[in-house]
Amino acid sequence: MNSPAPSAASYGATPVPSHDASTPLAAEAQEHVELAQRVSEAQRFDRPEQTRVFVVANQKGGVGKTTTTVNIAAALAMRGLRVLVIDLDPQGNTSTALNIPHQEGTPGVYEAIVDGTDLDELVRPCPDIEGLTVLPASIDLAGAEIELVSLVARESRLDRALQAYLKDCVEAGDRIDYVLIDCPPSLGLLTVNAMVAGREVLIPIQCEYYALEGLGQLVRNIELIRSHLNPKLEITTILLTMFDARTRLSSGVAEEVRAYFADKVLKTAIPRSVRISEAPSYQQSVLTYDGASSGALSYLEAAREITIASSKESS
């Protein structure tokens, strides 16, 4: 990619609503119906040829990393795939949304990367979604950045633990299809561990003014890790979140992102949705909270696109 990263400077700070007041609701209703039809046609997703390990990353906070991790994972599992979610954020919001205990002292990812505990002792099943398992994070993880500094192979501790676990699952006849690693909003040793363990990067990008700021830096950081620590790492998937088709700003950001990342951007954009925001407070994904909502259908369709991309690559 030789063109400069999309810039936020070209957009005004105030969203400008569409001047056509007669069509937005009708268009939105029609899109919802078509989305529901497409989603209903795929009751099971195809398994990838081998485990796909995604790092869900963006240095900017509030763009939907955790929400995307939770709901893409839920969508994949609810369509028959085996999914492991790794919560690498000390806040533990992913663990909360998937109804996994993660109070202080709960064994989880901290024990895996600092103490070297085997993942099979730490991974927990999601009680609401069959086929979905979680490696939880507790507040103990907040000190891991400092503790990792003095450890041997500090950048690859998660990778070694994960690869050993995935191998054990294969040997037990219970292969994991997808791994999604939710990163904290910073490029510290936790995020570096995630990117060394990952093979693909999924970047959620909020369709708002500030979302494009720092995007170029994120891409450069990923290239640095690719050059020095993990040559197998690639940006494969961009997901537009908090999209509002009624504003020129959302459309403008989406166009800029699509122009820069081309076919890496999923066709499905995740809309602004009250249901998506409400679901975590009930310790649920939006798919289990309100499966007929536009947010749930959009995440299901986005997950379907991800599995289709896998099928195309293997063919």
C-alpha positions in Angstrom: 0.0 0.0 0.0 1.7 3.1 -1.2 -1.0 5.6 -0.7 -1.0 7.5 2.6 -3.3 6.2 5.4 -6.7 7.8 5.6 -6.7 11.0 7.5 -9.3 12.4 9.9 -8.4 16.0 8.9 -10.6 16.0 5.8 -13.8 15.5 7.8 -15.7 18.1 9.7 -16.3 17.5 13.4 -20.0 17.7 13.1 -21.9 14.9 11.2 -24.1 16.3 8.4 -27.4 14.5 8.1 -28.7 13.5 4.7 -31.0 16.0 3.0 -33.3 13.2 1.8 -35.7 12.7 4.6 -38.0 10.3 2.7 -35.8 7.3 2.2 -33.5 6.5 5.1 -36.0 4.6 7.2 -37.4 2.7 4.2 -33.9 1.8 3.0 -32.9 0.7 6.5 -35.9 -1.5 6.8 -35.3 -3.1 3.4 -31.6 -3.7 4.3 -32.7 -5.4 7.5 -35.0 -7.7 5.7 -32.3 -8.6 3.1 -29.7 -9.1 5.9 -32.1 -11.5 7.8 -32.6 -13.5 4.6 -28.9 -13.9 3.9 -28.1 -14.9 7.5 -30.9 -17.4 7.6 -29.5 -19.2 4.5 -26.3 -20.1 6.3 -27.2 -22.2 9.4 -23.7 -23.6 9.6 -20.4 -22.1 8.6 -17.7 -24.0 6.8 -14.7 -25.0 8.9 -11.3 -23.6 7.8 -8.6 -26.0 6.7 -6.6 -25.1 9.8 -7.0 -23.0 12.9 -7.2 -19.2 12.2 -5.8 -17.0 14.9 -7.1 -13.4 14.8 -5.7 -10.5 16.8 -8.5 -7.9 17.3 -6.5 -4.7 17.6 -6.7 -0.9 17.4 -4.6 1.5 19.4 -7.6 3.8 19.8 -10.0 3.0 22.5 -13.8 2.8 22.1 -13.8 1.6 18.5 -15.5 -1.7 19.3 -12.6 -4.1 19.8 -14.2 -6.0 22.7 -17.7 -5.8 21.2 -16.4 -7.2 17.9 -14.4 -10.0 19.6 -17.4 -11.1 21.6 -19.9 -11.0 18.9 -17.8 -12.4 16.0 -16.8 -15.3 18.3 -20.5 -15.8 19.3 -21.6 -15.8 15.7 -18.9 -18.3 14.6 -19.8 -20.7 17.6 -23.5 -20.4 17.0 -23.0 -21.6 13.4 -21.2 -24.8 14.5 -17.6 -23.8 14.8 -15.2 -24.3 17.8 -14.0 -20.9 19.0 -11.5 -19.8 21.6 -11.5 -16.2 22.9 -8.4 -14.9 24.7 -9.1 -11.8 26.8 -5.9 -9.9 27.0 -7.3 -6.7 28.4 -6.9 -6.3 32.2 -10.3 -4.7 32.3 -11.8 -8.1 31.5 -14.7 -6.8 29.6 -14.7 -9.7 27.1 -14.9 -12.1 30.0 -17.8 -10.1 31.5 -19.7 -10.1 28.2 -19.3 -13.9 27.8 -20.4 -14.5 31.4 -17.0 -15.9 32.6 -15.9 -15.2 36.2 -12.8 -13.0 36.3 -12.6 -11.4 39.7 -9.2 -10.7 41.2 -7.3 -14.0 41.7 -9.2 -15.9 39.1 -6.8 -18.1 37.1 -6.5 -17.0 33.5 -4.3 -15.4 30.9 -1.9 -13.9 33.6 -1.1 -17.4 34.8 -0.5 -18.6 31.2 2.0 -15.9 30.2 3.7 -15.1 33.5 3.6 -18.4 35.3 3.6 -20.7 32.3 0.4 -22.6 33.3 -1.0 -24.9 30.6 -4.1 -23.4 28.9 -6.2 -26.5 29.4 -6.2 -25.7 33.1 -7.3 -22.1 32.5 -9.8 -22.2 29.6 -13.4 -22.0 30.6 -16.6 -22.8 28.5 -19.0 -20.0 27.8 -22.2 -21.1 29.7 -24.5 -19.5 27.1 -22.9 -20.6 23.8 -21.9 -24.2 22.9 -18.5 -24.5 21.3 -17.2 -21.2 22.7 -14.4 -21.2 25.2 -12.7 -18.4 27.0 -9.3 -17.7 28.5 -10.3 -15.0 31.0 -8.5 -11.9 32.2 -8.5 -10.5 35.7 -7.2 -7.3 37.1 -4.0 -9.3 38.0 -3.1 -8.9 34.3 -2.5 -5.1 34.9 0.9 -5.9 36.4 2.0 -8.3 33.7 3.5 -5.7 31.5 6.2 -5.0 34.2 6.7 -8.7 35.1 7.1 -9.7 31.5 10.1 -7.4 31.0 12.5 -9.7 33.0 11.2 -13.0 31.6 12.9 -15.1 28.9 11.2 -14.8 25.4 8.8 -12.2 26.8 7.3 -11.4 23.4 6.4 -15.0 22.6 5.0 -16.5 25.8 1.4 -16.4 24.7 2.3 -17.9 21.3 4.0 -20.9 22.9 1.2 -21.5 25.4 -1.4 -21.2 22.6 0.4 -23.4 20.1 0.8 -26.2 22.7 -2.9 -25.9 23.6 -4.0 -26.0 19.9 -1.9 -29.1 19.3 -3.4 -30.8 22.3 -6.9 -30.1 21.0 -6.0 -31.5 17.6 -4.6 -34.7 19.2 -7.8 -35.0 21.3 -10.0 -34.8 18.2 -11.4 -31.4 19.2 -9.7 -28.9 16.9 -10.3 -25.2 17.5 -11.4 -23.5 14.3 -11.0 -19.8 15.3 -9.0 -18.0 18.0 -9.8 -14.4 18.7 -7.5 -12.4 20.9 -8.9 -9.1 22.4 -6.1 -6.6 22.9 -5.8 -3.6 25.2 -5.8 -0.2 23.5 -2.0 0.2 23.6 1.1 -1.3 22.1 2.7 -2.7 25.2 4.0 -6.2 25.8 0.5 -7.7 26.1 -0.4 -6.5 22.6 3.0 -7.6 21.2 2.4 -11.0 22.7 -1.0 -11.1 20.9 0.6 -10.1 17.6 3.3 -12.7 17.9 0.7 -15.4 18.6 -1.6 -14.2 15.9 -1.6 -14.9 12.2 -4.3 -12.4 11.1 -5.2 -8.9 12.3 -8.8 -7.8 12.5 -9.1 -4.0 12.9 -12.4 -2.6 14.0 -12.7 1.1 12.8 -15.3 3.3 14.1 -17.1 5.4 11.5 -16.5 8.7 13.3 -14.2 11.7 13.1 -11.4 10.6 15.4 -11.3 7.0 14.2 -8.8 7.6 11.4 -6.3 9.3 13.7 -3.5 6.9 14.5 -4.5 4.4 11.9 -1.4 4.9 9.9 0.7 4.4 13.1 -1.1 1.2 13.8 -0.3 -0.2 10.4 3.3 0.8 10.8 3.5 -0.9 14.2 2.0 -4.1 12.7 4.6 -3.9 10.0 7.4 -3.6 12.6 6.2 -6.7 14.4 5.9 -8.5 11.1 9.5 -7.6 10.2 11.1 -8.4 13.5 9.0 -10.9 15.4 6.3 -12.6 13.3 6.6 -12.7 9.5 3.3 -14.6 9.3 1.2 -11.8 10.6 -1.0 -10.0 8.1 -3.8 -7.5 8.2 -6.6 -9.5 6.6 -9.9 -8.0 7.9 -11.2 -4.5 8.5 -14.6 -4.1 10.1 -16.5 -0.8 10.1 -18.3 -0.3 13.4 -20.9 2.2 14.7 -21.9 3.0 11.1 -24.8 5.4 10.6 -25.9 5.5 7.0 -27.9 8.7 7.7 -24.7 10.8 8.1 -22.3 11.9 5.5 -19.5 11.5 8.0 -20.0 7.8 8.4 -20.2 7.3 4.6 -17.1 9.5 4.1 -15.1 7.5 6.7 -16.3 4.2 5.2 -15.3 5.4 1.6 -11.9 6.5 2.8 -11.2 3.2 4.6 -12.4 1.1 1.6 -10.2 3.1 -0.7 -7.2 2.4 1.4 -7.7 -1.2 2.5 -9.7 -2.3 -0.6 -11.1 -5.9 -0.4 -9.8 -6.4 3.2 -12.8 -4.3 4.4 -15.8 -6.5 5.0 -18.9 -5.5 3.0 -21.0 -5.6 6.2 -20.7 -2.6 8.5 -21.9 -2.8 12.0 -24.6 -0.2 12.7 -25.0 1.9 15.8 -27.3 -0.1 18.0 -28.8 0.2 21.4 -29.0 -3.6 21.6 -25.3 -4.0 21.1 -24.6 -1.5 23.9 -27.1 -3.1 26.3 -26.0 -6.7 25.9 -22.8 -6.6 28.0 -24.7 -5.3 31.0 -26.6 -8.6 30.9 -23.4 -10.6 30.5 -24.4 -11.6 27.0 -23.4 -11.1 23.3 -26.0 -9.2 21.2 -26.7 -12.5 19.5 -28.0 -14.2 22.7 -29.5 -10.9 24.0 -31.6 -10.1 20.8 -30.8 -12.3 17.9 -33.3 -10.6 15.6 -31.8 -7.1 16.1 -29.8 -5.3 13.3 -26.7 -5.5 15.4 -26.9 -9.3 15.8 -27.7 -9.9 12.1 -24.8 -7.7 11.1 -22.3 -9.6 13.2 -23.6 -12.9 11.9 -23.1 -11.6 8.4 -19.7 -10.2 9.1 -18.7 -13.6 10.6 -20.0 -15.4 7.5 -17.9 -13.1 5.3 -14.8 -14.1 7.4 -15.5 -17.8 6.9 -16.1 -17.3 3.1 -12.8 -15.5 2.8 -11.2 -18.6 4.4 -12.9 -20.9 1.9 -11.7 -18.8 -1.1 -8.1 -18.8 0.2 -8.1 -22.6 0.5 -9.6 -23.2 -2.9 
